[in-house]
């Protein structure tokens, strides 16, 4: 979004609307990896890119071969 004022419109429209996946917005002048992301479902503090909610997919490696499982078999 170009400004926080413009960002407020879609975030306000999406507040309380159930979505299949989280929706986050960012501002044009902020670095996308920094604390620039606002969640429509939780308009609290801005989040870093790595703090955004995510679904790492099913455990089936055929559909997600790069899934990190935390197993100690990594050399």
SEFIZA-3560 file (N, C-alpha, C; in Angstrom, 3 decimals):
REM SEFIZA-3560
<numar><xx>0.835</xx><yy>-1.169</yy><zz>0.000</zz><atom>N</atom></numar>
<numar><xx>0.000</xx><yy>0.000</yy><zz>0.000</zz><atom>CA</atom></numar>
<numar><xx>0.888</xx><yy>1.243</yy><zz>0.000</zz><atom>C</atom></numar>
<numar><xx>0.412</xx><yy>2.315</yy><zz>-0.566</zz><atom>N</atom></numar>
<numar><xx>1.212</xx><yy>3.537</yy><zz>-0.590</zz><atom>CA</atom></numar>
<numar><xx>1.281</xx><yy>4.275</yy><zz>0.748</zz><atom>C</atom></numar>
<numar><xx>0.291</xx><yy>4.051</yy><zz>1.629</zz><atom>N</atom></numar>
<numar><xx>0.291</xx><yy>4.755</yy><zz>2.923</zz><atom>CA</atom></numar>
<numar><xx>-0.528</xx><yy>3.958</yy><zz>3.941</zz><atom>C</atom></numar>
<numar><xx>-0.310</xx><yy>4.266</yy><zz>5.224</zz><atom>N</atom></numar>
<numar><xx>-1.086</xx><yy>3.584</yy><zz>6.274</zz><atom>CA</atom></numar>
<numar><xx>-2.574</xx><yy>3.923</yy><zz>6.157</zz><atom>C</atom></numar>
<numar><xx>-2.871</xx><yy>5.108</yy><zz>5.696</zz><atom>N</atom></numar>
<numar><xx>-4.273</xx><yy>5.504</yy><zz>5.521</zz><atom>CA</atom></numar>
<numar><xx>-4.957</xx><yy>4.633</yy><zz>4.472</zz><atom>C</atom></numar>
<numar><xx>-4.266</xx><yy>4.414</yy><zz>3.348</zz><atom>N</atom></numar>
<numar><xx>-4.826</xx><yy>3.552</yy><zz>2.295</zz><atom>CA</atom></numar>
<numar><xx>-4.889</xx><yy>2.104</yy><zz>2.753</zz><atom>C</atom></numar>
<numar><xx>-3.929</xx><yy>1.693</yy><zz>3.565</zz><atom>N</atom></numar>
<numar><xx>-3.885</xx><yy>0.325</yy><zz>4.074</zz><atom>CA</atom></numar>
<numar><xx>-5.067</xx><yy>0.046</yy><zz>5.005</zz><atom>C</atom></numar>
<numar><xx>-5.538</xx><yy>1.057</yy><zz>5.693</zz><atom>N</atom></numar>
<numar><xx>-6.636</xx><yy>0.882</yy><zz>6.651</zz><atom>CA</atom></numar>
<numar><xx>-7.925</xx><yy>0.430</yy><zz>5.971</zz><atom>C</atom></numar>
<numar><xx>-8.147</xx><yy>0.811</yy><zz>4.713</zz><atom>N</atom></numar>
<numar><xx>-9.389</xx><yy>0.439</yy><zz>4.018</zz><atom>CA</atom></numar>
<numar><xx>-9.534</xx><yy>-1.071</yy><zz>3.835</zz><atom>C</atom></numar>
<numar><xx>-8.584</xx><yy>-1.755</yy><zz>3.181</zz><atom>N</atom></numar>
<numar><xx>-8.764</xx><yy>-3.204</yy><zz>3.031</zz><atom>CA</atom></numar>
<numar><xx>-8.675</xx><yy>-3.945</yy><zz>4.368</zz><atom>C</atom></numar>
<numar><xx>-7.825</xx><yy>-3.455</yy><zz>5.266</zz><atom>N</atom></numar>
<numar><xx>-7.731</xx><yy>-4.132</yy><zz>6.552</zz><atom>CA</atom></numar>
<numar><xx>-9.046</xx><yy>-3.998</yy><zz>7.325</zz><atom>C</atom></numar>
<numar><xx>-9.673</xx><yy>-2.846</yy><zz>7.264</zz><atom>N</atom></numar>
<numar><xx>-10.964</xx><yy>-2.655</yy><zz>7.914</zz><atom>CA</atom></numar>
<numar><xx>-12.049</xx><yy>-3.509</yy><zz>7.293</zz><atom>C</atom></numar>
<numar><xx>-12.016</xx><yy>-3.623</yy><zz>5.965</zz><atom>N</atom></numar>
<numar><xx>-13.021</xx><yy>-4.432</yy><zz>5.265</zz><atom>CA</atom></numar>
<numar><xx>-12.858</xx><yy>-5.914</yy><zz>5.570</zz><atom>C</atom></numar>
<numar><xx>-11.629</xx><yy>-6.347</yy><zz>5.846</zz><atom>N</atom></numar>
<numar><xx>-11.370</xx><yy>-7.765</yy><zz>6.107</zz><atom>CA</atom></numar>
<numar><xx>-11.434</xx><yy>-8.130</yy><zz>7.586</zz><atom>C</atom></numar>
<numar><xx>-11.537</xx><yy>-7.154</yy><zz>8.452</zz><atom>N</atom></numar>
<numar><xx>-11.576</xx><yy>-7.433</yy><zz>9.895</zz><atom>CA</atom></numar>
<numar><xx>-12.772</xx><yy>-8.320</yy><zz>10.226</zz><atom>C</atom></numar>
<numar><xx>-12.511</xx><yy>-9.435</yy><zz>10.865</zz><atom>N</atom></numar>
<numar><xx>-13.568</xx><yy>-10.344</yy><zz>11.266</zz><atom>CA</atom></numar>
<numar><xx>-14.068</xx><yy>-11.273</yy><zz>10.175</zz><atom>C</atom></numar>
<numar><xx>-13.546</xx><yy>-11.144</yy><zz>8.964</zz><atom>N</atom></numar>
<numar><xx>-13.960</xx><yy>-12.015</yy><zz>7.864</zz><atom>CA</atom></numar>
<numar><xx>-13.084</xx><yy>-13.264</yy><zz>7.876</zz><atom>C</atom></numar>
<numar><xx>-13.678</xx><yy>-14.449</yy><zz>7.994</zz><atom>N</atom></numar>
<numar><xx>-12.853</xx><yy>-15.653</yy><zz>7.974</zz><atom>CA</atom></numar>
<numar><xx>-12.260</xx><yy>-15.878</yy><zz>6.580</zz><atom>C</atom></numar>
<numar><xx>-10.976</xx><yy>-16.150</yy><zz>6.541</zz><atom>N</atom></numar>
<numar><xx>-10.292</xx><yy>-16.399</yy><zz>5.268</zz><atom>CA</atom></numar>
<numar><xx>-9.566</xx><yy>-17.735</yy><zz>5.350</zz><atom>C</atom></numar>
<numar><xx>-9.317</xx><yy>-18.341</yy><zz>4.205</zz><atom>N</atom></numar>
<numar><xx>-8.629</xx><yy>-19.621</yy><zz>4.146</zz><atom>CA</atom></numar>
<numar><xx>-7.176</xx><yy>-19.465</yy><zz>4.571</zz><atom>C</atom></numar>
<numar><xx>-6.590</xx><yy>-18.326</yy><zz>4.234</zz><atom>N</atom></numar>
<numar><xx>-5.203</xx><yy>-18.056</yy><zz>4.619</zz><atom>CA</atom></numar>
<numar><xx>-5.104</xx><yy>-16.648</yy><zz>5.181</zz><atom>C</atom></numar>
<numar><xx>-4.088</xx><yy>-16.395</yy><zz>5.999</zz><atom>N</atom></numar>
<numar><xx>-3.924</xx><yy>-15.046</yy><zz>6.546</zz><atom>CA</atom></numar>
<numar><xx>-3.645</xx><yy>-14.028</yy><zz>5.439</zz><atom>C</atom></numar>
<numar><xx>-4.147</xx><yy>-12.825</yy><zz>5.623</zz><atom>N</atom></numar>
<numar><xx>-3.905</xx><yy>-11.748</yy><zz>4.668</zz><atom>CA</atom></numar>
<numar><xx>-3.106</xx><yy>-10.666</yy><zz>5.377</zz><atom>C</atom></numar>
<numar><xx>-1.959</xx><yy>-10.330</yy><zz>4.792</zz><atom>N</atom></numar>
<numar><xx>-1.093</xx><yy>-9.303</yy><zz>5.362</zz><atom>CA</atom></numar>
<numar><xx>-0.831</xx><yy>-8.231</yy><zz>4.309</zz><atom>C</atom></numar>
<numar><xx>-0.717</xx><yy>-6.999</yy><zz>4.760</zz><atom>N</atom></numar>
<numar><xx>-0.411</xx><yy>-5.889</yy><zz>3.862</zz><atom>CA</atom></numar>
<numar><xx>0.889</xx><yy>-5.229</yy><zz>4.306</zz><atom>C</atom></numar>
<numar><xx>1.521</xx><yy>-4.549</yy><zz>3.360</zz><atom>N</atom></numar>
<numar><xx>2.804</xx><yy>-3.902</yy><zz>3.595</zz><atom>CA</atom></numar>
<numar><xx>2.750</xx><yy>-2.504</yy><zz>2.984</zz><atom>C</atom></numar>
<numar><xx>3.672</xx><yy>-1.662</yy><zz>3.379</zz><atom>N</atom></numar>
<numar><xx>3.765</xx><yy>-0.315</yy><zz>2.825</zz><atom>CA</atom></numar>
<numar><xx>4.900</xx><yy>-0.255</yy><zz>1.811</zz><atom>C</atom></numar>
<numar><xx>4.707</xx><yy>0.522</yy><zz>0.754</zz><atom>N</atom></numar>
<numar><xx>5.686</xx><yy>0.618</yy><zz>-0.328</zz><atom>CA</atom></numar>
<numar><xx>7.060</xx><yy>1.057</yy><zz>0.148</zz><atom>C</atom></numar>
<numar><xx>7.133</xx><yy>1.952</yy><zz>1.099</zz><atom>N</atom></numar>
<numar><xx>8.424</xx><yy>2.527</yy><zz>1.474</zz><atom>CA</atom></numar>
<numar><xx>9.146</xx><yy>1.765</yy><zz>2.578</zz><atom>C</atom></numar>
<numar><xx>8.623</xx><yy>0.608</yy><zz>2.994</zz><atom>N</atom></numar>
<numar><xx>9.275</xx><yy>-0.176</yy><zz>4.028</zz><atom>CA</atom></numar>
<numar><xx>9.866</xx><yy>-1.448</yy><zz>3.421</zz><atom>C</atom></numar>
<numar><xx>10.968</xx><yy>-1.927</yy><zz>3.984</zz><atom>N</atom></numar>
<numar><xx>11.599</xx><yy>-3.138</yy><zz>3.486</zz><atom>CA</atom></numar>
<numar><xx>10.699</xx><yy>-4.335</yy><zz>3.794</zz><atom>C</atom></numar>
<numar><xx>10.411</xx><yy>-5.195</yy><zz>2.814</zz><atom>N</atom></numar>
<numar><xx>9.473</xx><yy>-6.290</yy><zz>3.028</zz><atom>CA</atom></numar>
<numar><xx>9.937</xx><yy>-7.332</yy><zz>4.044</zz><atom>C</atom></numar>
<numar><xx>11.230</xx><yy>-7.414</yy><zz>4.327</zz><atom>N</atom></numar>
<numar><xx>11.706</xx><yy>-8.377</yy><zz>5.318</zz><atom>CA</atom></numar>
<numar><xx>11.677</xx><yy>-7.790</yy><zz>6.728</zz><atom>C</atom></numar>
<numar><xx>11.453</xx><yy>-6.502</yy><zz>6.839</zz><atom>N</atom></numar>
<numar><xx>11.435</xx><yy>-5.844</yy><zz>8.143</zz><atom>CA</atom></numar>
<numar><xx>10.071</xx><yy>-5.883</yy><zz>8.796</zz><atom>C</atom></numar>
<numar><xx>9.904</xx><yy>-5.201</yy><zz>9.920</zz><atom>N</atom></numar>
<numar><xx>8.613</xx><yy>-5.190</yy><zz>10.624</zz><atom>CA</atom></numar>
<numar><xx>7.620</xx><yy>-4.261</yy><zz>9.932</zz><atom>C</atom></numar>
<numar><xx>7.174</xx><yy>-4.680</yy><zz>8.775</zz><atom>N</atom></numar>
<numar><xx>6.332</xx><yy>-3.835</yy><zz>7.942</zz><atom>CA</atom></numar>
<numar><xx>4.949</xx><yy>-4.424</yy><zz>7.690</zz><atom>C</atom></numar>
<numar><xx>4.713</xx><yy>-5.651</yy><zz>8.119</zz><atom>N</atom></numar>
<numar><xx>3.499</xx><yy>-6.365</yy><zz>7.746</zz><atom>CA</atom></numar>
<numar><xx>2.400</xx><yy>-6.231</yy><zz>8.784</zz><atom>C</atom></numar>
<numar><xx>1.218</xx><yy>-5.884</yy><zz>8.313</zz><atom>N</atom></numar>
<numar><xx>0.040</xx><yy>-5.802</yy><zz>9.164</zz><atom>CA</atom></numar>
<numar><xx>-0.943</xx><yy>-6.896</yy><zz>8.788</zz><atom>C</atom></numar>
<numar><xx>-1.395</xx><yy>-7.655</yy><zz>9.757</zz><atom>N</atom></numar>
<numar><xx>-2.370</xx><yy>-8.719</yy><zz>9.501</zz><atom>CA</atom></numar>
<numar><xx>-3.782</xx><yy>-8.163</yy><zz>9.588</zz><atom>C</atom></numar>
<numar><xx>-4.608</xx><yy>-8.514</yy><zz>8.627</zz><atom>N</atom></numar>
<numar><xx>-5.994</xx><yy>-8.064</yy><zz>8.640</zz><atom>CA</atom></numar>
<numar><xx>-6.744</xx><yy>-8.664</yy><zz>9.828</zz><atom>C</atom></numar>
<numar><xx>-6.375</xx><yy>-9.873</yy><zz>10.221</zz><atom>N</atom></numar>
<numar><xx>-7.069</xx><yy>-10.538</yy><zz>11.325</zz><atom>CA</atom></numar>
<numar><xx>-6.583</xx><yy>-10.082</yy><zz>12.698</zz><atom>C</atom></numar>
<numar><xx>-5.433</xx><yy>-9.420</yy><zz>12.755</zz><atom>N</atom></numar>
<numar><xx>-4.867</xx><yy>-8.963</yy><zz>14.026</zz><atom>CA</atom></numar>
<numar><xx>-4.119</xx><yy>-7.655</yy><zz>13.780</zz><atom>C</atom></numar>
<numar><xx>-4.815</xx><yy>-6.528</yy><zz>13.850</zz><atom>N</atom></numar>
<numar><xx>-4.202</xx><yy>-5.249</yy><zz>13.505</zz><atom>CA</atom></numar>
<numar><xx>-3.256</xx><yy>-4.694</yy><zz>14.571</zz><atom>C</atom></numar>
<numar><xx>-2.735</xx><yy>-5.554</yy><zz>15.417</zz><atom>N</atom></numar>
<numar><xx>-1.802</xx><yy>-5.126</yy><zz>16.462</zz><atom>CA</atom></numar>
<numar><xx>-0.485</xx><yy>-4.651</yy><zz>15.877</zz><atom>C</atom></numar>
<numar><xx>0.602</xx><yy>-4.945</yy><zz>16.549</zz><atom>N</atom></numar>
<numar><xx>1.901</xx><yy>-4.460</yy><zz>16.077</zz><atom>CA</atom></numar>
<numar><xx>2.287</xx><yy>-5.067</yy><zz>14.726</zz><atom>C</atom></numar>
<numar><xx>3.064</xx><yy>-4.330</yy><zz>13.976</zz><atom>N</atom></numar>
<numar><xx>3.531</xx><yy>-4.796</yy><zz>12.677</zz><atom>CA</atom></numar>
<numar><xx>4.497</xx><yy>-5.948</yy><zz>12.883</zz><atom>C</atom></numar>
<numar><xx>4.532</xx><yy>-6.842</yy><zz>11.922</zz><atom>N</atom></numar>
<numar><xx>5.341</xx><yy>-8.051</yy><zz>12.050</zz><atom>CA</atom></numar>
<numar><xx>6.466</xx><yy>-8.093</yy><zz>11.022</zz><atom>C</atom></numar>
<numar><xx>7.514</xx><yy>-8.809</yy><zz>11.404</zz><atom>N</atom></numar>
<numar><xx>8.587</xx><yy>-9.120</yy><zz>10.462</zz><atom>CA</atom></numar>
<numar><xx>8.062</xx><yy>-10.201</yy><zz>9.526</zz><atom>C</atom></numar>
<numar><xx>8.657</xx><yy>-10.324</yy><zz>8.371</zz><atom>N</atom></numar>
<numar><xx>8.229</xx><yy>-11.311</yy><zz>7.386</zz><atom>CA</atom></numar>
<numar><xx>8.227</xx><yy>-12.720</yy><zz>7.980</zz><atom>C</atom></numar>
<numar><xx>9.257</xx><yy>-13.055</yy><zz>8.747</zz><atom>N</atom></numar>
<numar><xx>9.332</xx><yy>-14.412</yy><zz>9.311</zz><atom>CA</atom></numar>
<numar><xx>8.330</xx><yy>-14.637</yy><zz>10.451</zz><atom>C</atom></numar>
<numar><xx>7.678</xx><yy>-13.602</yy><zz>10.921</zz><atom>N</atom></numar>
<numar><xx>6.683</xx><yy>-13.740</yy><zz>11.981</zz><atom>CA</atom></numar>
<numar><xx>5.263</xx><yy>-13.943</yy><zz>11.456</zz><atom>C</atom></numar>
<numar><xx>5.085</xx><yy>-13.830</yy><zz>10.153</zz><atom>N</atom></numar>
<numar><xx>3.749</xx><yy>-14.017</yy><zz>9.596</zz><atom>CA</atom></numar>
<numar><xx>3.318</xx><yy>-15.471</yy><zz>9.739</zz><atom>C</atom></numar>
<numar><xx>2.044</xx><yy>-15.712</yy><zz>10.022</zz><atom>N</atom></numar>
<numar><xx>1.576</xx><yy>-17.087</yy><zz>10.147</zz><atom>CA</atom></numar>
<numar><xx>1.732</xx><yy>-17.820</yy><zz>8.822</zz><atom>C</atom></numar>
<numar><xx>2.059</xx><yy>-19.100</yy><zz>8.914</zz><atom>N</atom></numar>
<numar><xx>2.204</xx><yy>-19.896</yy><zz>7.697</zz><atom>CA</atom></numar>
<numar><xx>1.813</xx><yy>-21.336</yy><zz>7.965</zz><atom>C</atom></numar>
<numar><xx>1.499</xx><yy>-22.022</yy><zz>6.910</zz><atom>N</atom></numar>
<numar><xx>1.183</xx><yy>-23.446</yy><zz>6.966</zz><atom>CA</atom></numar>
<numar><xx>2.238</xx><yy>-24.141</yy><zz>6.136</zz><atom>C</atom></numar>
<numar><xx>3.024</xx><yy>-24.974</yy><zz>6.762</zz><atom>N</atom></numar>
<numar><xx>4.124</xx><yy>-25.626</yy><zz>6.069</zz><atom>CA</atom></numar>
<numar><xx>3.707</xx><yy>-26.853</yy><zz>5.285</zz><atom>C</atom></numar>
<numar><xx>2.437</xx><yy>-27.031</yy><zz>5.153</zz><atom>N</atom></numar>
<numar><xx>1.943</xx><yy>-28.113</yy><zz>4.316</zz><atom>CA</atom></numar>
<numar><xx>1.865</xx><yy>-29.450</yy><zz>5.032</zz><atom>C</atom></numar>
<numar><xx>1.399</xx><yy>-30.425</yy><zz>4.302</zz><atom>N</atom></numar>
<numar><xx>1.252</xx><yy>-31.753</yy><zz>4.896</zz><atom>CA</atom></numar>
<numar><xx>2.619</xx><yy>-32.405</yy><zz>5.125</zz><atom>C</atom></numar>
<numar><xx>2.621</xx><yy>-33.449</yy><zz>5.916</zz><atom>N</atom></numar>
<numar><xx>3.859</xx><yy>-34.169</yy><zz>6.208</zz><atom>CA</atom></numar>
<numar><xx>4.323</xx><yy>-35.008</yy><zz>5.024</zz><atom>C</atom></numar>
<numar><xx>3.481</xx><yy>-35.168</yy><zz>4.044</zz><atom>N</atom></numar>
<numar><xx>3.812</xx><yy>-36.003</yy><zz>2.893</zz><atom>CA</atom></numar>
<numar><xx>4.889</xx><yy>-35.308</yy><zz>2.063</zz><atom>C</atom></numar>
<numar><xx>6.086</xx><yy>-35.882</yy><zz>1.996</zz><atom>N</atom></numar>
<numar><xx>7.207</xx><yy>-35.219</yy><zz>1.320</zz><atom>CA</atom></numar>
<numar><xx>7.042</xx><yy>-35.160</yy><zz>-0.195</zz><atom>C</atom></numar>
<numar><xx>6.171</xx><yy>-35.975</yy><zz>-0.763</zz><atom>N</atom></numar>
<numar><xx>5.971</xx><yy>-35.908</yy><zz>-2.213</zz><atom>CA</atom></numar>
<numar><xx>5.324</xx><yy>-34.587</yy><zz>-2.612</zz><atom>C</atom></numar>
<numar><xx>4.508</xx><yy>-34.010</yy><zz>-1.732</zz><atom>N</atom></numar>
<numar><xx>3.859</xx><yy>-32.742</yy><zz>-2.052</zz><atom>CA</atom></numar>
<numar><xx>4.648</xx><yy>-31.551</yy><zz>-1.522</zz><atom>C</atom></numar>
<numar><xx>5.564</xx><yy>-31.797</yy><zz>-0.581</zz><atom>N</atom></numar>
<numar><xx>6.373</xx><yy>-30.720</yy><zz>-0.018</zz><atom>CA</atom></numar>
<numar><xx>7.757</xx><yy>-31.282</yy><zz>0.340</zz><atom>C</atom></numar>
<numar><xx>8.613</xx><yy>-31.525</yy><zz>-0.666</zz><atom>N</atom></numar>
<numar><xx>9.889</xx><yy>-32.192</yy><zz>-0.420</zz><atom>CA</atom></numar>
<numar><xx>10.872</xx><yy>-31.391</yy><zz>0.423</zz><atom>C</atom></numar>
<numar><xx>10.689</xx><yy>-30.093</yy><zz>0.547</zz><atom>N</atom></numar>
<numar><xx>11.641</xx><yy>-29.273</yy><zz>1.301</zz><atom>CA</atom></numar>
<numar><xx>11.140</xx><yy>-28.930</yy><zz>2.692</zz><atom>C</atom></numar>
<numar><xx>10.106</xx><yy>-29.621</yy><zz>3.132</zz><atom>N</atom></numar>
<numar><xx>9.546</xx><yy>-29.355</yy><zz>4.460</zz><atom>CA</atom></numar>
<numar><xx>10.578</xx><yy>-29.648</yy><zz>5.534</zz><atom>C</atom></numar>
<numar><xx>10.787</xx><yy>-28.683</yy><zz>6.405</zz><atom>N</atom></numar>
<numar><xx>11.696</xx><yy>-28.870</yy><zz>7.539</zz><atom>CA</atom></numar>
<numar><xx>10.919</xx><yy>-29.542</yy><zz>8.652</zz><atom>C</atom></numar>
<numar><xx>11.399</xx><yy>-30.686</yy><zz>9.094</zz><atom>N</atom></numar>
<numar><xx>10.700</xx><yy>-31.445</yy><zz>10.118</zz><atom>CA</atom></numar>
<numar><xx>11.377</xx><yy>-31.353</yy><zz>11.469</zz><atom>C</atom></numar>
<numar><xx>12.607</xx><yy>-30.836</yy><zz>11.522</zz><atom>N</atom></numar>
<numar><xx>13.307</xx><yy>-30.740</yy><zz>12.780</zz><atom>CA</atom></numar>
<numar><xx>14.057</xx><yy>-32.004</yy><zz>13.139</zz><atom>C</atom></numar>
<numar><xx>14.009</xx><yy>-32.993</yy><zz>12.254</zz><atom>N</atom></numar>
<numar><xx>14.730</xx><yy>-34.237</yy><zz>12.516</zz><atom>CA</atom></numar>
<numar><xx>16.228</xx><yy>-33.977</yy><zz>12.558</zz><atom>C</atom></numar>
<numar><xx>16.936</xx><yy>-34.776</yy><zz>13.310</zz><atom>N</atom></numar>
<numar><xx>18.385</xx><yy>-34.586</yy><zz>13.453</zz><atom>CA</atom></numar>
<numar><xx>19.177</xx><yy>-35.292</yy><zz>12.359</zz><atom>C</atom></numar>
<numar><xx>18.527</xx><yy>-35.712</yy><zz>11.277</zz><atom>N</atom></numar>
<numar><xx>19.236</xx><yy>-36.409</yy><zz>10.210</zz><atom>CA</atom></numar>
<numar><xx>19.891</xx><yy>-35.467</yy><zz>9.207</zz><atom>C</atom></numar>
<numar><xx>19.888</xx><yy>-34.186</yy><zz>9.495</zz><atom>N</atom></numar>
<numar><xx>20.500</xx><yy>-33.193</yy><zz>8.603</zz><atom>CA</atom></numar>
<numar><xx>22.006</xx><yy>-33.211</yy><zz>8.840</zz><atom>C</atom></numar>
<numar><xx>22.774</xx><yy>-33.395</yy><zz>7.794</zz><atom>N</atom></numar>
<numar><xx>24.244</xx><yy>-33.455</yy><zz>7.935</zz><atom>CA</atom></numar>
<numar><xx>24.872</xx><yy>-32.125</yy><zz>7.658</zz><atom>C</atom></numar>
//
